[in-house]
């Protein structure tokens, strides 16, 4: 398989409309889930996986029309989002009322583990956010707020304790020996913190135009132990723009993912070259030499994600 074979083009993304337990719940029933690299966290056997490589983290995406939301849930490993298209409201807490932040195109958000979070497209057109999930198994799946599970049952979807969805509207029922996924009880719910909004905005959000300024002369370190957003999620995130790309081919000893945000980028490698556009995803394996540079004038920006030796797990607090 060549580098060209490990490029997933935006126009070739294959959505799943039944990926999660809230797929029938009004207000969440129009969302689309994409699994680009790795197994992701989809609960549906209908989910298409573009690249099955295990590189220490997953890349996925959510596409939603205006006013469509993703229900409150939590993860055991990192869930990082950057906005590719549209305007999005992220909210968190047991009932989604502990705080909220609005992200514009190019902004990035490293949502702390162990809190319930949801998100909603508040733009005027179809929007898409890109997700980076920590670990090859993305923490073993999704933890749903109890009310989400109950709402889903009222609309025909049941989540088994095996992590698989069953749709009573299609005549499906739980298989013999499989019980419903138990909802969290009051004792367990007390372990999910209500993080203050000032802490979240200060410690976990990166704004696009700030990153453009920081990356003027060299790649901006966005997520990492000594980065703008300090964390050790099992990967590091950098932001590149026209002035911060090296002129020569480089080689890394870890898998690397390139994801343009704005502009078109020429990806050069040993046997050829190609052009990446916003929404495209390119996976480079350890030891593969490559070069990346804007292919035309104008605004250009790109996120680069590289795996690390850090184990995927709870948000690092230093």
Secondary structure as the mmCIF struct_conf table of DSSP 4:
data_model
#
loop_
_struct_conf.conf_type_id
_struct_conf.id
_struct_conf.beg_label_comp_id
_struct_conf.beg_label_asym_id
_struct_conf.beg_label_seq_id
_struct_conf.end_label_comp_id
_struct_conf.end_label_asym_id
_struct_conf.end_label_seq_id
TURN_TY1_P TURN_TY1_P1 UNK A 3 UNK A 3
HELX_RH_3T_P HELX_RH_3T_P1 UNK A 4 UNK A 6
STRN STRN1 UNK A 7 UNK A 8
HELX_RH_3T_P HELX_RH_3T_P2 UNK A 10 UNK A 12
STRN STRN2 UNK A 16 UNK A 16
BEND BEND1 UNK A 17 UNK A 18
BEND BEND2 UNK A 20 UNK A 20
TURN_TY1_P TURN_TY1_P2 UNK A 21 UNK A 24
BEND BEND3 UNK A 25 UNK A 25
TURN_TY1_P TURN_TY1_P3 UNK A 26 UNK A 30
STRN STRN3 UNK A 32 UNK A 37
BEND BEND4 UNK A 38 UNK A 38
BEND BEND5 UNK A 41 UNK A 41
TURN_TY1_P TURN_TY1_P4 UNK A 45 UNK A 46
STRN STRN4 UNK A 49 UNK A 51
BEND BEND6 UNK A 56 UNK A 56
STRN STRN5 UNK A 57 UNK A 64
TURN_TY1_P TURN_TY1_P5 UNK A 66 UNK A 67
STRN STRN6 UNK A 69 UNK A 74
BEND BEND7 UNK A 76 UNK A 77
STRN STRN7 UNK A 79 UNK A 85
BEND BEND8 UNK A 86 UNK A 86
STRN STRN8 UNK A 88 UNK A 92
BEND BEND9 UNK A 93 UNK A 93
TURN_TY1_P TURN_TY1_P6 UNK A 94 UNK A 95
BEND BEND10 UNK A 96 UNK A 96
BEND BEND11 UNK A 98 UNK A 98
STRN STRN9 UNK A 99 UNK A 103
TURN_TY1_P TURN_TY1_P7 UNK A 105 UNK A 106
STRN STRN10 UNK A 108 UNK A 111
HELX_LH_PP_P HELX_LH_PP_P1 UNK A 112 UNK A 112
TURN_TY1_P TURN_TY1_P8 UNK A 113 UNK A 114
BEND BEND12 UNK A 115 UNK A 115
STRN STRN11 UNK A 117 UNK A 121
BEND BEND13 UNK A 123 UNK A 125
STRN STRN12 UNK A 127 UNK A 134
BEND BEND14 UNK A 135 UNK A 135
TURN_TY1_P TURN_TY1_P9 UNK A 136 UNK A 137
HELX_RH_3T_P HELX_RH_3T_P3 UNK A 138 UNK A 140
BEND BEND15 UNK A 141 UNK A 141
STRN STRN13 UNK A 143 UNK A 144
HELX_RH_AL_P HELX_RH_AL_P1 UNK A 146 UNK A 154
TURN_TY1_P TURN_TY1_P10 UNK A 155 UNK A 156
STRN STRN14 UNK A 157 UNK A 159
STRN STRN15 UNK A 160 UNK A 160
TURN_TY1_P TURN_TY1_P11 UNK A 161 UNK A 162
BEND BEND16 UNK A 163 UNK A 163
STRN STRN16 UNK A 165 UNK A 167
HELX_RH_3T_P HELX_RH_3T_P4 UNK A 168 UNK A 170
TURN_TY1_P TURN_TY1_P12 UNK A 171 UNK A 171
HELX_LH_PP_P HELX_LH_PP_P2 UNK A 174 UNK A 175
TURN_TY1_P TURN_TY1_P13 UNK A 176 UNK A 177
HELX_LH_PP_P HELX_LH_PP_P3 UNK A 179 UNK A 179
STRN STRN17 UNK A 180 UNK A 180
HELX_LH_PP_P HELX_LH_PP_P4 UNK A 181 UNK A 184
HELX_RH_AL_P HELX_RH_AL_P2 UNK A 186 UNK A 189
TURN_TY1_P TURN_TY1_P14 UNK A 190 UNK A 191
BEND BEND17 UNK A 192 UNK A 192
HELX_RH_AL_P HELX_RH_AL_P3 UNK A 197 UNK A 204
STRN STRN18 UNK A 205 UNK A 206
HELX_RH_AL_P HELX_RH_AL_P4 UNK A 208 UNK A 214
TURN_TY1_P TURN_TY1_P15 UNK A 215 UNK A 215
BEND BEND18 UNK A 216 UNK A 218
STRN STRN19 UNK A 220 UNK A 224
TURN_TY1_P TURN_TY1_P16 UNK A 225 UNK A 226
BEND BEND19 UNK A 227 UNK A 228
STRN STRN20 UNK A 229 UNK A 230
BEND BEND20 UNK A 233 UNK A 234
STRN STRN21 UNK A 235 UNK A 241
HELX_RH_3T_P HELX_RH_3T_P5 UNK A 242 UNK A 244
BEND BEND21 UNK A 245 UNK A 245
BEND BEND22 UNK A 247 UNK A 248
STRN STRN22 UNK A 250 UNK A 251
BEND BEND23 UNK A 253 UNK A 254
STRN STRN23 UNK A 256 UNK A 262
BEND BEND24 UNK A 263 UNK A 263
STRN STRN24 UNK A 265 UNK A 269
TURN_TY1_P TURN_TY1_P17 UNK A 270 UNK A 271
STRN STRN25 UNK A 272 UNK A 276
TURN_TY1_P TURN_TY1_P18 UNK A 278 UNK A 279
STRN STRN26 UNK A 281 UNK A 284
TURN_TY1_P TURN_TY1_P19 UNK A 286 UNK A 287
STRN STRN27 UNK A 289 UNK A 294
BEND BEND25 UNK A 295 UNK A 298
STRN STRN28 UNK A 301 UNK A 307
BEND BEND26 UNK A 309 UNK A 310
HELX_LH_PP_P HELX_LH_PP_P5 UNK A 311 UNK A 312
BEND BEND27 UNK A 314 UNK A 314
HELX_LH_PP_P HELX_LH_PP_P6 UNK A 315 UNK A 316
#
